[in-house]
Amino acid sequence: MQLAFLLPANKHPTSYEDVFRHTVSEGAKFGVNVFPTIVYADFETAIHSAVTTVWPGCEVKACRFHLEQSWWWKIQSFGTQQEVWEERL
């Protein structure tokens, strides 16, 4: 499977583990071995924990989109560019 979008009931590691295990069992029904070597996810530690619990040895990498998004919001928290330059002058 190249890409999966997950909508668990909550953000607890066990909920993510349930979703991942369900994905494995559903894949097995079709003869597909779901054992990723790399998973890209946002920065929720529950996801990272669940991935390594269900798939030991799987590498979890931060999703570049979410990293850039977090940087963007942090930059925006400092104010607009015009406001920043006015404060410096």
Secondary structure, 3 states (H helix, E strand, C coil): CCCCCCCCCCCCHHHHHHHHHHHHHHHHHCCCCCCCCEEEECCCHHHHHHHHHHCCCCEEEECHHHHHHHHHHHHHHCCCHHHHHHHHC
